[in-house]
Amino acid sequence: PKKPFFFPKTPLFPPEQRVVLVACGPFTPSDGVAFEPLSDLLEVVARDRPDVCILFGPFLDAKHEQVESCQLLGSFTDVFKLCLRTIVEGTRSAGSQLVLVPSLRDVSHDFVYPQPPFPSLDLPKEDRGRVLLVPEPCTLDID
């Protein structure tokens, strides 16, 4: 005979609420690499101050027209580092835990699956504890 299912008496999650913001790239318009959508997102992070901010790539999209036509003003790596530096600095004041997940379309990263995390960034000391670079796929345990 099957046993009946009982809900646990203690909650599975802590009583305090966590705010998690999730966003997926690309973070540029299709006709330029000015990162206006990323700036808008960082304004939301500064305003809402989420506990965790999970960002999925692509951060510099392989299918972007300036990437495909080799019209970027810098190398893929330089533009990508600028993007990540903008994200890290733009989320610092909110104090959010930042999780960066690569995409197979990230032009400056390995395009194999499963995908390794981004290489370790040269982060300022105050950001090292709050920025997490994860592989794709991954499992996150928040709290």
C-alpha positions as CSV (number, residue, x, y, z in Angstrom):
1,P,0.0,0.0,0.0
2,K,1.1,3.5,-0.8
3,K,1.9,5.9,2.1
4,P,0.0,9.2,2.0
5,F,2.1,12.3,1.3
6,F,2.5,14.7,4.2
7,F,3.8,18.3,4.0
8,P,6.7,19.0,6.3
9,K,5.8,20.9,9.5
10,T,8.8,23.2,9.0
11,P,8.9,25.4,5.8
12,L,11.4,24.4,3.2
13,F,12.6,28.0,2.8
14,P,13.5,30.6,5.5
15,P,10.7,32.9,6.5
16,E,12.5,36.0,5.1
17,Q,11.9,36.8,1.5
18,R,14.7,36.9,-1.2
19,V,14.5,39.1,-4.2
20,V,16.1,37.6,-7.3
21,L,16.5,39.4,-10.6
22,V,17.1,37.3,-13.7
23,A,18.0,38.8,-17.1
24,C,19.2,37.3,-20.3
25,G,21.3,38.9,-23.0
26,P,22.2,40.1,-25.5
27,F,22.5,43.4,-23.7
28,T,23.1,45.5,-26.8
29,P,20.8,46.7,-29.6
30,S,21.2,44.8,-32.9
31,D,22.8,47.8,-34.6
32,G,25.4,49.0,-32.1
33,V,27.4,48.0,-29.1
34,A,26.5,50.9,-26.8
35,F,24.9,48.6,-24.2
36,E,21.8,50.8,-23.7
37,P,19.7,47.8,-22.6
38,L,22.4,46.9,-20.0
39,S,22.4,50.5,-18.7
40,D,18.6,50.3,-18.3
41,L,19.0,47.0,-16.4
42,L,21.6,48.4,-14.1
43,E,19.2,51.3,-13.3
44,V,16.6,48.7,-12.2
45,V,19.2,46.9,-10.1
46,A,20.2,50.1,-8.4
47,R,16.5,51.0,-7.8
48,D,15.2,47.6,-6.7
49,R,18.4,46.3,-4.9
50,P,17.8,42.6,-5.4
51,D,19.6,40.1,-3.2
52,V,20.7,38.1,-6.2
53,C,21.1,39.2,-9.8
54,I,21.5,36.3,-12.3
55,L,22.7,37.4,-15.7
56,F,22.7,35.0,-18.6
57,G,24.7,35.7,-21.8
58,P,25.4,36.4,-24.5
59,F,27.2,39.4,-23.2
60,L,28.9,40.0,-26.6
61,D,26.7,38.2,-29.1
62,A,28.3,36.2,-31.9
63,K,25.3,37.0,-34.0
64,H,25.6,40.8,-33.6
65,E,26.0,42.5,-36.9
66,Q,29.1,44.4,-35.9
67,V,30.7,41.2,-34.6
68,E,29.8,39.3,-37.8
69,S,31.2,42.1,-40.0
70,C,34.3,42.6,-37.8
71,Q,33.5,46.3,-37.3
72,L,34.1,46.5,-33.5
73,L,36.5,49.2,-32.4
74,G,38.3,46.8,-30.0
75,S,39.0,43.1,-29.7
76,F,36.2,40.7,-28.6
77,T,38.0,40.3,-25.3
78,D,38.3,44.0,-24.7
79,V,34.7,44.7,-25.5
80,F,33.6,41.8,-23.3
81,K,35.8,42.9,-20.4
82,L,34.3,46.4,-20.7
83,C,30.8,44.9,-20.5
84,L,31.6,42.8,-17.4
85,R,33.3,45.7,-15.7
86,T,30.2,47.9,-16.4
87,I,28.0,45.1,-14.8
88,V,30.2,44.7,-11.7
89,E,30.6,48.4,-11.1
90,G,26.9,49.0,-11.9
91,T,25.7,46.5,-9.3
92,R,28.2,47.4,-6.6
93,S,26.1,50.0,-4.8
94,A,23.1,47.7,-4.7
95,G,25.2,45.1,-2.9
96,S,23.6,42.3,-5.0
97,Q,25.2,38.9,-5.3
98,L,26.0,38.7,-9.0
99,V,25.9,35.4,-10.9
100,L,27.2,35.4,-14.5
101,V,26.2,32.5,-16.7
102,P,27.9,32.2,-20.2
103,S,26.0,31.5,-23.4
104,L,27.1,29.5,-26.4
105,R,26.7,32.7,-28.4
106,D,29.3,34.6,-26.3
107,V,31.9,35.4,-28.9
108,S,34.8,35.8,-26.5
109,H,34.2,32.4,-24.6
110,D,34.3,28.7,-25.3
111,F,31.4,27.5,-27.4
112,V,31.3,23.9,-26.2
113,Y,28.6,22.3,-24.2
114,P,28.6,21.9,-21.2
115,Q,30.2,25.3,-21.1
116,P,32.9,26.2,-18.5
117,P,32.5,29.4,-16.4
118,F,34.1,32.6,-17.6
119,P,37.7,32.9,-16.7
120,S,38.5,34.5,-13.4
121,L,38.1,38.2,-13.7
122,D,40.6,40.7,-12.2
123,L,38.0,42.0,-9.7
124,P,38.6,44.7,-7.1
125,K,38.8,43.2,-3.6
126,E,35.4,44.5,-2.6
127,D,33.7,42.6,-5.4
128,R,35.4,39.2,-5.1
129,G,32.9,37.8,-2.6
130,R,29.8,38.9,-4.4
131,V,30.6,37.9,-8.0
132,L,30.1,34.2,-8.9
133,L,31.1,32.8,-12.3
134,V,29.3,29.6,-13.0
135,P,29.2,27.0,-15.9
136,E,26.3,26.4,-18.1
137,P,24.4,24.3,-17.2
138,C,24.6,24.7,-13.4
139,T,22.5,24.4,-10.3
140,L,22.3,27.3,-8.0
141,D,21.2,27.0,-4.3
142,I,20.1,30.4,-3.1
143,D,20.1,30.5,0.6
